[in-house]
Amino acid sequence: MEITGRRSSPKRIGELLVAANIIRQEVLLEALKVSKTSQTPLGRVLMSIGELSEYDVEVALYVQSLIRQNTISAEFGVKAINVCIKGRIPLDDAFKRLGWTPPETTDEQKASAGELGELLVQSGLLDRSMLEQAQWQGQENNLPLGRCLVLNRMITSVLLQSALTAQVLIRDGKITEEQAIAGLKKAVAKHQSLEQSLVDTGAFRTSAKDSIKLGDLVTQAGLVTEGDKISAIEIGLSEHQRIGEVFVQTGMISSEVVDDSLRLQEMVTSGALSGLQAADILRQSSARQVSIDTIIEERASRQDDIARVNTVMEILLQSGALSGDNFNRAQSLARQLNVSMAEIIVTKEMIDKRLINAALQAQSLVTEGILKPVQCAAAVKMCQQTGLELHEVLKDLPPDAPTTAATPSPSAKDESEKKGWIGNIWNKVTKKD
């Protein structure tokens, strides 16, 4: 039986389960569609439709990790999954039935798990007896230490993320362990992020440029849950992998999505996009099943519309083309997303483009002195109410100072027509002559 030696390439979770005769191929295909549409990890979809239990998913993930580490072959892993799930026995017993005993946890693996626990203990945020209990539960259930700590309410998910961030910074040589411990203590005491605490203590400097972490980007885009992101960080730290690799290998997102996310991350760093804009592009790309280039091109084409709305914002509001409710909504969203109100108005299509064009045309008439601002707003309002174009409503636009005489004389009538927008046009024409 091949356990070590030449091995097949690591397989995805779904492929392993089909090969092990746990689920049918057609079930996998349908589940993949649901997973892609709803942005839900495949394992969760299979659990929600009753095909797998949570333990089954954990077994498949653990076996996949052993295949990925070249500890067992893909073929042996498939047999182990079949024996474990079909036979309803613990995975270790399935391994033994197949004639293999898993190796003891290496010192390196113990150290990786211990780093997180030690950071929390040394920071005074976790009791050592609680750590030992969580470590035992993790070994028994093949769960990451951090997840066990959160599930048992020993720490919060926010604190776990801070501790994992500290591990990443230590690994990358950006801070020392002592600085990490001090930063964690301060973060909890001040109810702030670890990064801010490290900045306050002078242990860490933030870049002047805007930036966003890959995990945060896909989480903000709604492609991965906060819990899955934290688990991926922890797995990556224990197995010395980047979070993008973990996302792909655990089936949370595809390698194409990771590549797109890395491109958007670079655009944020270069200042071409904000983090929120990058997340929105990734979200739209996934929801509409189009490339991020398509979304980026659409955003670029909207910039002219945004500039145009900015130019005539006051006219649109005075005319009622932009309602008070939409104005308040745009203002609130703009603050939340750190973008301009005009971008919100254009993106959410709060105003008909025909009215925006009418406002621009009317404004040009104001600039030329043909219309007064109040008439400009009135003209746009008439466009909105009647559905007509600006040149069509201008003929019915009342002058700014209409005569009150019952039957005006010809001369008086001529004089009244020279008032208001008609008079302004007349005056301009006669001056040119």
N, C-alpha and C positions, 0 to 999 in steps of 0.2 A: 504494500500500500504506500502510495507516494504522500509523504507528509512534508519532507524537506527535499532539497535538491532543486531541479528545474521546475519553475512554477508558471502557471498561467498569469496573465495580467489581471490585476484586481477588477472585480466586477461591481456593478452598481447593486444597491439593495434589492431592487425589483428583479434583476436578473438572477441573483442568488436565490430568491424565494421561489421563482418560477422553476429554476433548475432543481431545487430541492422538493418540487411538487407540493409546495405549501399553498401557492395560489396559481390560478390558470393564466395563461398568456393574455387572453381577452380581458380578464379582470385587471391585469397590470396596465394594459393599454388604456382602459377606461379611467383607471385611477390616475394615470399620468396626465390625461386630459384635464381631469378635475384639479389635480395638483397645479398644473400650469395655469389654468384659468383663475383659480382661487388663490394662487400664490401660497399654498399650504404644502408643507413637506409631505412627501409620498407616504412615509410611515404613518403619519396622522390620518391621511385619507383612508388608508387601508384599515386603520383602527376604527374610524368613524362609520365605515360601511360593514363592520363586523367580520372582516376577513382575518384580522390579526388582533392579538391582545397586546398590551403595552410590553409585556415580558417578551413576546415573540419579536417585537421590533428591536428591543434591546439586545436579544440574542443575535439577530441578523447584523446589527451594527457592530457588535463586539467581534463576531466572526469576520466581518469585513475588515475590521482594524487589524486582526491577526494576519489576514491575507495581505493587506497593504504593507505590513511590517516584514513580510516574507517569513513569518513564523510557521505558517501552514500553506499548503497549496489551495487554489480555488476549488479543485475537485474534492479535496478532503473537507474543506469548509462547507460545501454543499451537502455532503453526507452527514456532517455533524448537525447542521441545521435541521435536516430531515429527521434524524434520530431524536434530537432534543424536542422539537415541536410536535412531531407525529406521535412520539412515544410518551410525551408529557413527562419528561424527566429533566433534571437540572443539566445544564450544558456540560459541566465538569464530568458528570456521569456518562453523558453521550460520548465525550472524548475518550473516556476509559473503555467504554464498550467497543470503540473503534481501535483500541490498542494504543492510545497516546495519552500521556500525562502532560498537561501544560507546564511550562517552566515556571520556577519561582519568580516573583517580581524582582527585577534587577535593582541594584543600588541606585542606578541612575533614575529609574522610574520612581523608586521610593523618595528620592531627593526631590524630584519634580513635584510629587504630591505633597511632600513635606514643606516645600517652599511656601505654598499658599497657606497651609496650616500654621507654619511657624511665623509667617508675617502677621497673621491675625492674633496668634497667642502673644508674640512679643509686643504687639501694639496694645495689648490689654483688651482686645475686642472679642476674645474667645477663650473660654476655659479649656485647659489641656484635656480634661476628662471628656468634655464635649467633642473635642477634636478626635480623640481616640474612638469614641462611639461612632462619629460620622465616617471615619476611615474604615471601620469594620463594616458598616452598612454599605459603603461604596464597594468594598471587595465582595461582599455577599451578593449584591445586586448588579454588579458591573456598571456602577454609575459614577460619574465624576464626583470628586470630593465636594466641590462647590455646590453642585446640585443637591447633594445630601444635606449640606448645611442649611440651604435655603428651604428645602422641603420640610426639614425638622424645625424650622423657624429659629435656628440658632443665630443666623445673621440675615440681614435683608438682601434683596437682589442688588440694591444700590451699593451696599457695602461690598458685596462680592465683586461687582464690576470695578469698584475702586481698587480692591486688592489685586485683581487680575491685571488692571492697568499698571499698577505698581510693579508687578512681575515683568510685564513687557518692557517697561522702562529700565528695570534692572538688567534684563537680558540684553537690551540694546546698548547698555553702558551709559545711559543718560543720567541715572541717579545711582547712589549706593543703597545698600540694604538699610543702613541707619537713616538715610534721608527718606526712604520709603516708609519706615515705621513712624517717623515723626510726622510725615505728611498724612498718613492714615489717621493718626490721633487727632490732628488738627482738622481734617476733613469731617470727622464725626462730631467733634466739639463745636465746629462752626457751621455745620450743616451745609457744606459746600463741596464742590468737586475736588478730587485729589489733585488735579492739575493746578487749580487755583491755590490750594494749600501749599503746593510745592513752589509756586511763584511767590507766594507771601513770605515763605521762609528763605527765598533766594536760592533754592536748590534746583530750580528749573526755569527755563526761559521759553516763553511762547514765541512762535515765529510772527513777524509783522504781517506776513501773508495769511490770508484765510486758508484753512485746510479742513479736511474731513477724513476721518478714518473709514476704511473700507466697510467694516462692520456697521458703523453708524449710518453710512450711506445706504446700504441695502435695507437696513432696519427702517430708516426714515422713508424709504420708497415703498415700504409695506411688503417686501419680498421675503423677509425673515423676521420672526418675532424677537422681542428683546431677550426672552429666555433662551431661544436657540442661538442667538448671537453670543450670549455669555458662555453657553456650553461649548460653542465652537472655539472661543478664545481659550477656554480651559484645556480643551483637547489639544489645540495647537501648541500650547505651552508644554504640556506633558509629553507630546510626541515630536516636539521641535519642528512644527510645521507652521506655515503662514495660514492666517484665517481663511483666505480664499481657497486654499487647497482643502481645508477641512470642510468648507461649505460644499465643495464639489463632491468630495469623496463620501460625504454623508448623505448626498442627494438633496440637500436643501435648495441649492440653485445650480444652474448649469455653468459649465466653464465659459460659455459665451457671455453670460450675464456678468461673471467675474471680470472678463476682459473689458466689457463695456464699463463696468464700475471703475476699473483702474484708469481707463481713458478719462472718464468724468472727474475722477479724483485729481488727475494731472491738470485738468482745465480749471478746477477750483484753486489749486495751488498757484497756477499761473495768473489767476485773477480774471480769467475769462468768464467764470460763472461763480455764483455764491453756492454754498453747500446746499441750501434749500432748493435752488434752481436745478442743481445736478440731481437731487433726489426726485424732483418732479419729472425731469426728463426720463430718468430710469423707470419711474412708475408708469408714465405714459407709454413708453416703449414696450414694457411688459404687458400692460393692459390691452394695447391695440395691436400687439404682435407686429410691430414695425421696428426698423433699426433706429438707434439713437441718432444717427445722422439725419434721418427724416424729421425727427422731432426738433433737432437743433436747427435745421433749415427752416422749419415752420416758425420757430422762435425768432430767427433772424428776419423773416419776412414780416413779422408782427412789429418789429421795432419802428418801422415807418408809421404804422397805425398808432402806436403808443405815443410817438412824438406829435402826431396830429391831434390826438385827444388832449395831450398836455397843453397844446396851443389854444384850444377852444374850450377848456374845462369850464370856465366861468359862464360862457354863453350856453353851454349844454345844461348847466345847473339852473341858470336864470330862465331858460325856456321851458324847463320841465322835461326835456329830453332825457336828462339824468335825474331820476326821482330822488327825493330826500332819503328814502329807505336804501336805495342802491348806493347813494353817496356815503351814507353811514357804514354800510356793509363793506364797501370798497376801502374806506378809510381804516376800518378795523382789520380787515385782511391784510392790507398793505403794511400795517404796523406789525402784525404777527409774522408775516413772511419776509419782512425787511425788503420790500420792493415798492415801486411807485404805485399810486392810486390808478394812474392811467394803464399800467400793466394789468392790474386786476380787472379794470373795466373792459379792456380788450379781450383778455383771456376768458373772462366769464360772459362775454358778449352781452353786456348790460345795455348797450346802445346800438341801434340799427346803424349800419355804415352809411346809409343814405342820409341820416340826420347829421352824422359827423361831417359828411361832404357839404351838406347845406350850411352848417355852422361855419366851415372854412370859407365858403363862397361869401356868406353874409359878412364875415369878419373882414374880408378883402374890400367889400363895399364900404365898411366903416373906415378902414385905413385910407381909402380914397376920398373920404368925406361925403360919400353919396348917402349913406345911412347913418343914423345915430345909434348908439349902443342899444337903447331901449327898443328901437325898431328892428334891430338885428335879432334880438331875443324873440320879439313878437313874430318875426318872419319864420324863424326855426320852429316856433311853437305851432304856427299854422301848417308847416310842412308835416309835423307830427300828427296833427289832428286830421288833416285832409288826405294825407298820403301823396300829396303833390310834390313836384320838384320846386326848388327855390324860385326859378324864373317864372313858374306858373303862379305862385302865390303873391309875388311882388305886385302884380297888377291890381290885386284886391287889398293890398296893404294900405291902411288909412294914413293920410298925411299927418305930420306931427302937430299941425295947427289948423284944423279944418274950419271953414267959415261957418258962422252961425246964421247968416242971412237966409230967409225963406226962399227968395228967388234972386240969386246973385246976378248982377249985370254981367255982360260979356267980359268987360274989363276986370271986374272983381273975380270972375271965374278964372280968367287967365292968370290973375295974380295968385289965386289959391293953388292952382296947379303947379305954380313955381315954388310952392312950399313943400316941405317934406322931401321924401326920396325922389319924387318925380321932379320937383323943382331943382334939386341938386344936380340931377342928370342934365336938365335943361340948361342950367347955368354953366355947367362944364362944357356943354356943346357950344353954346353961344360965345363963350370966352375963346374957344378954339377957333371959331369962325372969325 
